Amino acid sequence: MRARVSPGAATVDDATAALGREGCSAPRGWSNGPRDRYGWHQHDYHKVLFCLEGSIVFHTDDGDVELQAGDRLDLAAGTKHAATVGSNGCRCVEATKPSNPMER
C-alpha cells in the first residue's frame, strides 16, 4: 500500500524529534477547520504526516485512510490523493522524507 498509517506522536515536539531522526526536511505545522477539503493531487516526494488533534481522511486509489490524533501517515512519492478534514478540524505536522527509489 502506498499510504500507510501507524502509531505516531502526541505532541509537536515528539513529531519533530521523530522526523529529525529519519532525516526529514524541516517540519511544518498546519491546521484546518471542520470538513475542509483538499482536491486530488500528488507529490514527487515521500510525505510523513502526524495528526496531533482532530481527524483527517486521505483518499487514495487504494481506498480511504483515516487518521486520528496520535496517528502517523507515510505517503509514498507519486501517490495520488485527496483529503477531507473531520468534523472537529485537525492539526498536523508534516515533512518530506528522503525518497526510496524502490517505493515508486
Secondary structure, 3 states (H helix, E strand, C coil): CCEEEEECCCCHHHHHHHHHHCCCCCCEEEEECCCCEEEEECCCCEEEEEEEEEEEEEEECCEEEEEECCEEEEECCCCCEEEEEEEEEEEEEEEEECCCHHHC
